Amino acid sequence: MKTEELKMVSEWDKTFPKSEKVEHKKITFVNRYGITLAADMYTPNK
């Protein structure tokens, strides 16, 4: 199955301020229909 290449920026592009309490990652995944999706993943900072 061919997946689509997404161009994602590395700088902070949100409307809310960045917090040092959380780690932010941009991720991509392919859903069961073969569509490439992009998402923001937030996890607690250790």
mmCIF entry with sequence, helices, sheets and N, C-alpha, C, O atoms, coordinates in Angstrom:
data_MODEL
# 
_entry.id   MODEL 
# 
_entity.id                         1 
_entity.type                       polymer 
_entity.pdbx_number_of_molecules   1 
# 
_entity_poly.entity_id                      1 
_entity_poly.type                           'polypeptide(L)' 
_entity_poly.nstd_linkage                   no 
_entity_poly.nstd_monomer                   no 
_entity_poly.pdbx_seq_one_letter_code       MKTEELKMVSEWDKTFPKSEKVEHKKITFVNRYGITLAADMYTPNK 
_entity_poly.pdbx_seq_one_letter_code_can   MKTEELKMVSEWDKTFPKSEKVEHKKITFVNRYGITLAADMYTPNK 
_entity_poly.pdbx_strand_id                 A 
# 
loop_
_entity_poly_seq.entity_id 
_entity_poly_seq.num 
_entity_poly_seq.mon_id 
_entity_poly_seq.hetero 
1 1  MET n 
1 2  LYS n 
1 3  THR n 
1 4  GLU n 
1 5  GLU n 
1 6  LEU n 
1 7  LYS n 
1 8  MET n 
1 9  VAL n 
1 10 SER n 
1 11 GLU n 
1 12 TRP n 
1 13 ASP n 
1 14 LYS n 
1 15 THR n 
1 16 PHE n 
1 17 PRO n 
1 18 LYS n 
1 19 SER n 
1 20 GLU n 
1 21 LYS n 
1 22 VAL n 
1 23 GLU n 
1 24 HIS n 
1 25 LYS n 
1 26 LYS n 
1 27 ILE n 
1 28 THR n 
1 29 PHE n 
1 30 VAL n 
1 31 ASN n 
1 32 ARG n 
1 33 TYR n 
1 34 GLY n 
1 35 ILE n 
1 36 THR n 
1 37 LEU n 
1 38 ALA n 
1 39 ALA n 
1 40 ASP n 
1 41 MET n 
1 42 TYR n 
1 43 THR n 
1 44 PRO n 
1 45 ASN n 
1 46 LYS n 
# 
_struct_asym.id          A 
_struct_asym.entity_id   1 
# 
_struct_sheet.id               AA1 
_struct_sheet.type             ? 
_struct_sheet.number_strands   2 
_struct_sheet.details          ? 
# 
_struct_sheet_order.sheet_id     AA1 
_struct_sheet_order.range_id_1   1 
_struct_sheet_order.range_id_2   2 
_struct_sheet_order.offset       ? 
_struct_sheet_order.sense        anti-parallel 
# 
loop_
_struct_sheet_range.sheet_id 
_struct_sheet_range.id 
_struct_sheet_range.beg_label_comp_id 
_struct_sheet_range.beg_label_asym_id 
_struct_sheet_range.beg_label_seq_id 
_struct_sheet_range.pdbx_beg_PDB_ins_code 
_struct_sheet_range.end_label_comp_id 
_struct_sheet_range.end_label_asym_id 
_struct_sheet_range.end_label_seq_id 
_struct_sheet_range.pdbx_end_PDB_ins_code 
_struct_sheet_range.beg_auth_comp_id 
_struct_sheet_range.beg_auth_asym_id 
_struct_sheet_range.beg_auth_seq_id 
_struct_sheet_range.end_auth_comp_id 
_struct_sheet_range.end_auth_asym_id 
_struct_sheet_range.end_auth_seq_id 
AA1 1 VAL A 22 ? VAL A 30 ? VAL A 22 VAL A 30 
AA1 2 THR A 36 ? PRO A 44 ? THR A 36 PRO A 44 
# 
loop_
_atom_site.group_PDB 
_atom_site.id 
_atom_site.type_symbol 
_atom_site.label_atom_id 
_atom_site.label_alt_id 
_atom_site.label_comp_id 
_atom_site.label_asym_id 
_atom_site.label_entity_id 
_atom_site.label_seq_id 
_atom_site.pdbx_PDB_ins_code 
_atom_site.Cartn_x 
_atom_site.Cartn_y 
_atom_site.Cartn_z 
_atom_site.occupancy 
_atom_site.B_iso_or_equiv 
_atom_site.pdbx_formal_charge 
_atom_site.auth_seq_id 
_atom_site.auth_comp_id 
_atom_site.auth_asym_id 
_atom_site.auth_atom_id 
_atom_site.pdbx_PDB_model_num 
ATOM 1   N N  . MET A 1 1  ? 0.847  -1.189 0.000  1.00 0.00 ? 1  MET A N  1 
ATOM 2   C CA . MET A 1 1  ? 0.000  0.000  0.000  1.00 0.00 ? 1  MET A CA 1 
ATOM 3   C C  . MET A 1 1  ? 0.886  1.244  0.000  1.00 0.00 ? 1  MET A C  1 
ATOM 4   O O  . MET A 1 1  ? 1.815  1.340  0.803  1.00 0.00 ? 1  MET A O  1 
ATOM 5   N N  . LYS A 1 2  ? 0.615  2.179  -0.875 1.00 0.00 ? 2  LYS A N  1 
ATOM 6   C CA . LYS A 1 2  ? 1.388  3.411  -0.959 1.00 0.00 ? 2  LYS A CA 1 
ATOM 7   C C  . LYS A 1 2  ? 0.838  4.439  0.028  1.00 0.00 ? 2  LYS A C  1 
ATOM 8   O O  . LYS A 1 2  ? -0.367 4.688  0.061  1.00 0.00 ? 2  LYS A O  1 
ATOM 9   N N  . THR A 1 3  ? 1.715  5.033  0.827  1.00 0.00 ? 3  THR A N  1 
ATOM 10  C CA . THR A 1 3  ? 1.287  6.066  1.771  1.00 0.00 ? 3  THR A CA 1 
ATOM 11  C C  . THR A 1 3  ? 1.704  7.429  1.264  1.00 0.00 ? 3  THR A C  1 
ATOM 12  O O  . THR A 1 3  ? 2.680  7.563  0.526  1.00 0.00 ? 3  THR A O  1 
ATOM 13  N N  . GLU A 1 4  ? 0.967  8.419  1.660  1.00 0.00 ? 4  GLU A N  1 
ATOM 14  C CA . GLU A 1 4  ? 1.229  9.794  1.237  1.00 0.00 ? 4  GLU A CA 1 
ATOM 15  C C  . GLU A 1 4  ? 2.256  10.442 2.144  1.00 0.00 ? 4  GLU A C  1 
ATOM 16  O O  . GLU A 1 4  ? 2.213  10.262 3.361  1.00 0.00 ? 4  GLU A O  1 
ATOM 17  N N  . GLU A 1 5  ? 3.184  11.199 1.560  1.00 0.00 ? 5  GLU A N  1 
ATOM 18  C CA . GLU A 1 5  ? 4.179  11.947 2.325  1.00 0.00 ? 5  GLU A CA 1 
ATOM 19  C C  . GLU A 1 5  ? 3.551  13.255 2.797  1.00 0.00 ? 5  GLU A C  1 
ATOM 20  O O  . GLU A 1 5  ? 3.010  14.009 1.989  1.00 0.00 ? 5  GLU A O  1 
ATOM 21  N N  . LEU A 1 6  ? 3.617  13.524 4.080  1.00 0.00 ? 6  LEU A N  1 
ATOM 22  C CA . LEU A 1 6  ? 3.097  14.770 4.634  1.00 0.00 ? 6  LEU A CA 1 
ATOM 23  C C  . LEU A 1 6  ? 4.264  15.658 5.032  1.00 0.00 ? 6  LEU A C  1 
ATOM 24  O O  . LEU A 1 6  ? 5.258  15.178 5.579  1.00 0.00 ? 6  LEU A O  1 
ATOM 25  N N  . LYS A 1 7  ? 4.147  16.933 4.762  1.00 0.00 ? 7  LYS A N  1 
ATOM 26  C CA . LYS A 1 7  ? 5.162  17.901 5.174  1.00 0.00 ? 7  LYS A CA 1 
ATOM 27  C C  . LYS A 1 7  ? 4.682  18.561 6.456  1.00 0.00 ? 7  LYS A C  1 
ATOM 28  O O  . LYS A 1 7  ? 3.649  19.231 6.473  1.00 0.00 ? 7  LYS A O  1 
ATOM 29  N N  . MET A 1 8  ? 5.439  18.366 7.531  1.00 0.00 ? 8  MET A N  1 
ATOM 30  C CA . MET A 1 8  ? 5.047  18.933 8.811  1.00 0.00 ? 8  MET A CA 1 
ATOM 31  C C  . MET A 1 8  ? 6.123  19.890 9.296  1.00 0.00 ? 8  MET A C  1 
ATOM 32  O O  . MET A 1 8  ? 7.313  19.648 9.100  1.00 0.00 ? 8  MET A O  1 
ATOM 33  N N  . VAL A 1 9  ? 5.703  20.975 9.927  1.00 0.00 ? 9  VAL A N  1 
ATOM 34  C CA . VAL A 1 9  ? 6.645  21.960 10.448 1.00 0.00 ? 9  VAL A CA 1 
ATOM 35  C C  . VAL A 1 9  ? 7.125  21.527 11.829 1.00 0.00 ? 9  VAL A C  1 
ATOM 36  O O  . VAL A 1 9  ? 6.418  20.815 12.542 1.00 0.00 ? 9  VAL A O  1 
ATOM 37  N N  . SER A 1 10 ? 8.321  21.954 12.201 1.00 0.00 ? 10 SER A N  1 
ATOM 38  C CA . SER A 1 10 ? 8.862  21.562 13.505 1.00 0.00 ? 10 SER A CA 1 
ATOM 39  C C  . SER A 1 10 ? 8.651  22.636 14.574 1.00 0.00 ? 10 SER A C  1 
ATOM 40  O O  . SER A 1 10 ? 8.760  22.346 15.765 1.00 0.00 ? 10 SER A O  1 
ATOM 41  N N  . GLU A 1 11 ? 8.350  23.877 14.162 1.00 0.00 ? 11 GLU A N  1 
ATOM 42  C CA . GLU A 1 11 ? 8.146  24.937 15.157 1.00 0.00 ? 11 GLU A CA 1 
ATOM 43  C C  . GLU A 1 11 ? 6.742  24.853 15.761 1.00 0.00 ? 11 GLU A C  1 
ATOM 44  O O  . GLU A 1 11 ? 5.851  24.207 15.210 1.00 0.00 ? 11 GLU A O  1 
ATOM 45  N N  . TRP A 1 12 ? 6.569  25.508 16.887 1.00 0.00 ? 12 TRP A N  1 
ATOM 46  C CA . TRP A 1 12 ? 5.294  25.523 17.608 1.00 0.00 ? 12 TRP A CA 1 
ATOM 47  C C  . TRP A 1 12 ? 4.265  26.292 16.778 1.00 0.00 ? 12 TRP A C  1 
ATOM 48  O O  . TRP A 1 12 ? 4.461  27.471 16.486 1.00 0.00 ? 12 TRP A O  1 
ATOM 49  N N  . ASP A 1 13 ? 3.182  25.638 16.403 1.00 0.00 ? 13 ASP A N  1 
ATOM 50  C CA . ASP A 1 13 ? 2.182  26.252 15.519 1.00 0.00 ? 13 ASP A CA 1 
ATOM 51  C C  . ASP A 1 13 ? 0.772  26.225 16.115 1.00 0.00 ? 13 ASP A C  1 
ATOM 52  O O  . ASP A 1 13 ? -0.218 26.210 15.383 1.00 0.00 ? 13 ASP A O  1 
ATOM 53  N N  . LYS A 1 14 ? 0.691  26.220 17.431 1.00 0.00 ? 14 LYS A N  1 
ATOM 54  C CA . LYS A 1 14 ? -0.612 26.159 18.115 1.00 0.00 ? 14 LYS A CA 1 
ATOM 55  C C  . LYS A 1 14 ? -1.045 27.557 18.553 1.00 0.00 ? 14 LYS A C  1 
ATOM 56  O O  . LYS A 1 14 ? -0.229 28.475 18.630 1.00 0.00 ? 14 LYS A O  1 
ATOM 57  N N  . THR A 1 15 ? -2.335 27.707 18.839 1.00 0.00 ? 15 THR A N  1 
ATOM 58  C CA . THR A 1 15 ? -2.855 29.003 19.292 1.00 0.00 ? 15 THR A CA 1 
ATOM 59  C C  . THR A 1 15 ? -2.675 29.191 20.791 1.00 0.00 ? 15 THR A C  1 
ATOM 60  O O  . THR A 1 15 ? -2.824 30.306 21.289 1.00 0.00 ? 15 THR A O  1 
ATOM 61  N N  . PHE A 1 16 ? -2.358 28.129 21.518 1.00 0.00 ? 16 PHE A N  1 
ATOM 62  C CA . PHE A 1 16 ? -2.150 28.221 22.960 1.00 0.00 ? 16 PHE A CA 1 
ATOM 63  C C  . PHE A 1 16 ? -0.655 28.155 23.259 1.00 0.00 ? 16 PHE A C  1 
ATOM 64  O O  . PHE A 1 16 ? 0.118  27.630 22.457 1.00 0.00 ? 16 PHE A O  1 
ATOM 65  N N  . PRO A 1 17 ? -0.244 28.692 24.422 1.00 0.00 ? 17 PRO A N  1 
ATOM 66  C CA . PRO A 1 17 ? 1.193  28.721 24.745 1.00 0.00 ? 17 PRO A CA 1 
ATOM 67  C C  . PRO A 1 17 ? 1.761  27.325 25.008 1.00 0.00 ? 17 PRO A C  1 
ATOM 68  O O  . PRO A 1 17 ? 1.071  26.443 25.519 1.00 0.00 ? 17 PRO A O  1 
ATOM 69  N N  . LYS A 1 18 ? 2.998  27.150 24.657 1.00 0.00 ? 18 LYS A N  1 
ATOM 70  C CA . LYS A 1 18 ? 3.697  25.896 24.900 1.00 0.00 ? 18 LYS A CA 1 
ATOM 71  C C  . LYS A 1 18 ? 3.992  25.752 26.381 1.00 0.00 ? 18 LYS A C  1 
ATOM 72  O O  . LYS A 1 18 ? 4.367  26.723 27.039 1.00 0.00 ? 18 LYS A O  1 
ATOM 73  N N  . SER A 1 19 ? 3.825  24.550 26.909 1.00 0.00 ? 19 SER A N  1 
ATOM 74  C CA . SER A 1 19 ? 4.069  24.297 28.325 1.00 0.00 ? 19 SER A CA 1 
ATOM 75  C C  . SER A 1 19 ? 5.249  23.351 28.489 1.00 0.00 ? 19 SER A C  1 
ATOM 76  O O  . SER A 1 19 ? 5.409  22.403 27.720 1.00 0.00 ? 19 SER A O  1 
ATOM 77  N N  . GLU A 1 20 ? 6.058  23.611 29.478 1.00 0.00 ? 20 GLU A N  1 
ATOM 78  C CA . GLU A 1 20 ? 7.182  22.724 29.790 1.00 0.00 ? 20 GLU A CA 1 
ATOM 79  C C  . GLU A 1 20 ? 6.711  21.479 30.540 1.00 0.00 ? 20 GLU A C  1 
ATOM 80  O O  . GLU A 1 20 ? 7.504  20.564 30.765 1.00 0.00 ? 20 GLU A O  1 
ATOM 81  N N  . LYS A 1 21 ? 5.451  21.427 30.927 1.00 0.00 ? 21 LYS A N  1 
ATOM 82  C CA . LYS A 1 21 ? 4.904  20.288 31.669 1.00 0.00 ? 21 LYS A CA 1 
ATOM 83  C C  . LYS A 1 21 ? 4.514  19.125 30.761 1.00 0.00 ? 21 LYS A C  1 
ATOM 84  O O  . LYS A 1 21 ? 4.281  18.014 31.238 1.00 0.00 ? 21 LYS A O  1 
ATOM 85  N N  . VAL A 1 22 ? 4.441  19.375 29.459 1.00 0.00 ? 22 VAL A N  1 
ATOM 86  C CA . VAL A 1 22 ? 4.074  18.317 28.516 1.00 0.00 ? 22 VAL A CA 1 
ATOM 87  C C  . VAL A 1 22 ? 5.074  18.245 27.374 1.00 0.00 ? 22 VAL A C  1 
ATOM 88  O O  . VAL A 1 22 ? 5.674  19.246 26.981 1.00 0.00 ? 22 VAL A O  1 
ATOM 89  N N  . GLU A 1 23 ? 5.235  17.043 26.856 1.00 0.00 ? 23 GLU A N  1 
ATOM 90  C CA . GLU A 1 23 ? 6.064  16.828 25.683 1.00 0.00 ? 23 GLU A CA 1 
ATOM 91  C C  . GLU A 1 23 ? 5.136  16.749 24.480 1.00 0.00 ? 23 GLU A C  1 
ATOM 92  O O  . GLU A 1 23 ? 4.087  16.107 24.541 1.00 0.00 ? 23 GLU A O  1 
ATOM 93  N N  . HIS A 1 24 ? 5.515  17.392 23.400 1.00 0.00 ? 24 HIS A N  1 
ATOM 94  C CA . HIS A 1 24 ? 4.683  17.440 22.195 1.00 0.00 ? 24 HIS A CA 1 
ATOM 95  C C  . HIS A 1 24 ? 5.417  16.784 21.040 1.00 0.00 ? 24 HIS A C  1 
ATOM 96  O O  . HIS A 1 24 ? 6.585  17.076 20.783 1.00 0.00 ? 24 HIS A O  1 
ATOM 97  N N  . LYS A 1 25 ? 4.714  15.889 20.343 1.00 0.00 ? 25 LYS A N  1 
ATOM 98  C CA . LYS A 1 25 ? 5.268  15.251 19.152 1.00 0.00 ? 25 LYS A CA 1 
ATOM 99  C C  . LYS A 1 25 ? 4.214  15.291 18.057 1.00 0.00 ? 25 LYS A C  1 
ATOM 100 O O  . LYS A 1 25 ? 3.021  15.158 18.332 1.00 0.00 ? 25 LYS A O  1 
ATOM 101 N N  . LYS A 1 26 ? 4.652  15.474 16.822 1.00 0.00 ? 26 LYS A N  1 
ATOM 102 C CA . LYS A 1 26 ? 3.759  15.361 15.672 1.00 0.00 ? 26 LYS A CA 1 
ATOM 103 C C  . LYS A 1 26 ? 3.946  13.956 15.113 1.00 0.00 ? 26 LYS A C  1 
ATOM 104 O O  . LYS A 1 26 ? 5.070  13.520 14.865 1.00 0.00 ? 26 LYS A O  1 
ATOM 105 N N  . ILE A 1 27 ? 2.848  13.264 14.921 1.00 0.00 ? 27 ILE A N  1 
ATOM 106 C CA . ILE A 1 27 ? 2.915  11.893 14.435 1.00 0.00 ? 27 ILE A CA 1 
ATOM 107 C C  . ILE A 1 27 ? 2.022  11.736 13.207 1.00 0.00 ? 27 ILE A C  1 
ATOM 108 O O  . ILE A 1 27 ? 1.105  12.526 12.982 1.00 0.00 ? 27 ILE A O  1 
ATOM 109 N N  . THR A 1 28 ? 2.307  10.714 12.429 1.00 0.00 ? 28 THR A N  1 
ATOM 110 C CA . THR A 1 28 ? 1.448  10.347 11.312 1.00 0.00 ? 28 THR A CA 1 
ATOM 111 C C  . THR A 1 28 ? 1.158  8.859  11.411 1.00 0.00 ? 28 THR A C  1 
ATOM 112 O O  . THR A 1 28 ? 1.956  8.096  11.956 1.00 0.00 ? 28 THR A O  1 
ATOM 113 N N  . PHE A 1 29 ? 0.031  8.458  10.888 1.00 0.00 ? 29 PHE A N  1 
ATOM 114 C CA . PHE A 1 29 ? -0.319 7.057  10.823 1.00 0.00 ? 29 PHE A CA 1 
ATOM 115 C C  . PHE A 1 29 ? -1.305 6.850  9.676  1.00 0.00 ? 29 PHE A C  1 
ATOM 116 O O  . PHE A 1 29 ? -1.938 7.797  9.210  1.00 0.00 ? 29 PHE A O  1 
ATOM 117 N N  . VAL A 1 30 ? -1.422 5.633  9.239  1.00 0.00 ? 30 VAL A N  1 
ATOM 118 C CA . VAL A 1 30 ? -2.329 5.291  8.152  1.00 0.00 ? 30 VAL A CA 1 
ATOM 119 C C  . VAL A 1 30 ? -3.516 4.557  8.755  1.00 0.00 ? 30 VAL A C  1 
ATOM 120 O O  . VAL A 1 30 ? -3.345 3.566  9.466  1.00 0.00 ? 30 VAL A O  1 
ATOM 121 N N  . ASN A 1 31 ? -4.723 5.044  8.471  1.00 0.00 ? 31 ASN A N  1 
ATOM 122 C CA . ASN A 1 31 ? -5.902 4.386  9.025  1.00 0.00 ? 31 ASN A CA 1 
ATOM 123 C C  . ASN A 1 31 ? -6.272 3.158  8.186  1.00 0.00 ? 31 ASN A C  1 
ATOM 124 O O  . ASN A 1 31 ? -5.595 2.857  7.202  1.00 0.00 ? 31 ASN A O  1 
ATOM 125 N N  . ARG A 1 32 ? -7.312 2.467  8.556  1.00 0.00 ? 32 ARG A N  1 
ATOM 126 C CA . ARG A 1 32 ? -7.657 1.216  7.891  1.00 0.00 ? 32 ARG A CA 1 
ATOM 127 C C  . ARG A 1 32 ? -8.150 1.407  6.467  1.00 0.00 ? 32 ARG A C  1 
ATOM 128 O O  . ARG A 1 32 ? -8.268 0.435  5.720  1.00 0.00 ? 32 ARG A O  1 
ATOM 129 N N  . TYR A 1 33 ? -8.439 2.634  6.080  1.00 0.00 ? 33 TYR A N  1 
ATOM 130 C CA . TYR A 1 33 ? -8.859 2.925  4.715  1.00 0.00 ? 33 TYR A CA 1 
ATOM 131 C C  . TYR A 1 33 ? -7.692 3.369  3.828  1.00 0.00 ? 33 TYR A C  1 
ATOM 132 O O  . TYR A 1 33 ? -7.880 3.685  2.653  1.00 0.00 ? 33 TYR A O  1 
ATOM 133 N N  . GLY A 1 34 ? -6.480 3.387  4.407  1.00 0.00 ? 34 GLY A N  1 
ATOM 134 C CA . GLY A 1 34 ? -5.291 3.751  3.655  1.00 0.00 ? 34 GLY A CA 1 
ATOM 135 C C  . GLY A 1 34 ? -5.022 5.239  3.596  1.00 0.00 ? 34 GLY A C  1 
ATOM 136 O O  . GLY A 1 34 ? -4.177 5.684  2.819  1.00 0.00 ? 34 GLY A O  1 
ATOM 137 N N  . ILE A 1 35 ? -5.729 6.021  4.406  1.00 0.00 ? 35 ILE A N  1 
ATOM 138 C CA . ILE A 1 35 ? -5.552 7.468  4.427  1.00 0.00 ? 35 ILE A CA 1 
ATOM 139 C C  . ILE A 1 35 ? -4.503 7.832  5.466  1.00 0.00 ? 35 ILE A C  1 
ATOM 140 O O  . ILE A 1 35 ? -4.587 7.390  6.612  1.00 0.00 ? 35 ILE A O  1 
ATOM 141 N N  . THR A 1 36 ? -3.524 8.626  5.081  1.00 0.00 ? 36 THR A N  1 
ATOM 142 C CA . THR A 1 36 ? -2.491 9.087  6.009  1.00 0.00 ? 36 THR A CA 1 
ATOM 143 C C  . THR A 1 36 ? -3.040 10.251 6.820  1.00 0.00 ? 36 THR A C  1 
ATOM 144 O O  . THR A 1 36 ? -3.491 11.249 6.259  1.00 0.00 ? 36 THR A O  1 
ATOM 145 N N  . LEU A 1 37 ? -3.000 10.122 8.135  1.00 0.00 ? 37 LEU A N  1 
ATOM 146 C CA . LEU A 1 37 ? -3.482 11.151 9.050  1.00 0.00 ? 37 LEU A CA 1 
ATOM 147 C C  . LEU A 1 37 ? -2.322 11.701 9.861  1.00 0.00 ? 37 LEU A C  1 
ATOM 148 O O  . LEU A 1 37 ? -1.352 10.994 10.134 1.00 0.00 ? 37 LEU A O  1 
ATOM 149 N N  . ALA A 1 38 ? -2.426 12.958 10.241 1.00 0.00 ? 38 ALA A N  1 
ATOM 150 C CA . ALA A 1 38 ? -1.430 13.597 11.100 1.00 0.00 ? 38 ALA A CA 1 
ATOM 151 C C  . ALA A 1 38 ? -2.110 14.004 12.396 1.00 0.00 ? 38 ALA A C  1 
ATOM 152 O O  . ALA A 1 38 ? -3.288 14.360 12.405 1.00 0.00 ? 38 ALA A O  1 
ATOM 153 N N  . ALA A 1 39 ? -1.356 13.948 13.496 1.00 0.00 ? 39 ALA A N  1 
ATOM 154 C CA . ALA A 1 39 ? -1.917 14.278 14.801 1.00 0.00 ? 39 ALA A CA 1 
ATOM 155 C C  . ALA A 1 39 ? -0.841 14.873 15.701 1.00 0.00 ? 39 ALA A C  1 
ATOM 156 O O  . ALA A 1 39 ? 0.355  14.709 15.460 1.00 0.00 ? 39 ALA A O  1 
ATOM 157 N N  . ASP A 1 40 ? -1.289 15.562 16.735 1.00 0.00 ? 40 ASP A N  1 
ATOM 158 C CA . ASP A 1 40 ? -0.398 16.054 17.783 1.00 0.00 ? 40 ASP A CA 1 
ATOM 159 C C  . ASP A 1 40 ? -0.551 15.123 18.978 1.00 0.00 ? 40 ASP A C  1 
ATOM 160 O O  . ASP A 1 40 ? -1.665 14.856 19.428 1.00 0.00 ? 40 ASP A O  1 
ATOM 161 N N  . MET A 1 41 ? 0.576  14.631 19.489 1.00 0.00 ? 41 MET A N  1 
ATOM 162 C CA . MET A 1 41 ? 0.533  13.751 20.657 1.00 0.00 ? 41 MET A CA 1 
ATOM 163 C C  . MET A 1 41 ? 1.161  14.483 21.841 1.00 0.00 ? 41 MET A C  1 
ATOM 164 O O  . MET A 1 41 ? 2.285  14.977 21.751 1.00 0.00 ? 41 MET A O  1 
ATOM 165 N N  . TYR A 1 42 ? 0.443  14.547 22.922 1.00 0.00 ? 42 TYR A N  1 
ATOM 166 C CA . TYR A 1 42 ? 0.902  15.216 24.142 1.00 0.00 ? 42 TYR A CA 1 
ATOM 167 C C  . TYR A 1 42 ? 1.032  14.174 25.253 1.00 0.00 ? 42 TYR A C  1 
ATOM 168 O O  . TYR A 1 42 ? 0.098  13.418 25.519 1.00 0.00 ? 42 TYR A O  1 
ATOM 169 N N  . THR A 1 43 ? 2.195  14.144 25.894 1.00 0.00 ? 43 THR A N  1 
ATOM 170 C CA . THR A 1 43 ? 2.431  13.237 27.016 1.00 0.00 ? 43 THR A CA 1 
ATOM 171 C C  . THR A 1 43 ? 3.031  14.049 28.167 1.00 0.00 ? 43 THR A C  1 
ATOM 172 O O  . THR A 1 43 ? 3.696  15.058 27.932 1.00 0.00 ? 43 THR A O  1 
ATOM 173 N N  . PRO A 1 44 ? 2.800  13.616 29.403 1.00 0.00 ? 44 PRO A N  1 
ATOM 174 C CA . PRO A 1 44 ? 3.382  14.330 30.533 1.00 0.00 ? 44 PRO A CA 1 
ATOM 175 C C  . PRO A 1 44 ? 4.912  14.331 30.462 1.00 0.00 ? 44 PRO A C  1 
ATOM 176 O O  . PRO A 1 44 ? 5.526  13.322 30.115 1.00 0.00 ? 44 PRO A O  1 
ATOM 177 N N  . ASN A 1 45 ? 5.508  15.456 30.790 1.00 0.00 ? 45 ASN A N  1 
ATOM 178 C CA . ASN A 1 45 ? 6.967  15.571 30.832 1.00 0.00 ? 45 ASN A CA 1 
ATOM 179 C C  . ASN A 1 45 ? 7.464  14.973 32.134 1.00 0.00 ? 45 ASN A C  1 
ATOM 180 O O  . ASN A 1 45 ? 6.886  15.234 33.189 1.00 0.00 ? 45 ASN A O  1 
ATOM 181 N N  . LYS A 1 46 ? 8.509  14.187 32.084 1.00 0.00 ? 46 LYS A N  1 
ATOM 182 C CA . LYS A 1 46 ? 9.002  13.509 33.289 1.00 0.00 ? 46 LYS A CA 1 
ATOM 183 C C  . LYS A 1 46 ? 9.982  14.341 34.035 1.00 0.00 ? 46 LYS A C  1 
ATOM 184 O O  . LYS A 1 46 ? 10.491 13.914 35.071 1.00 0.00 ? 46 LYS A O  1 
# 
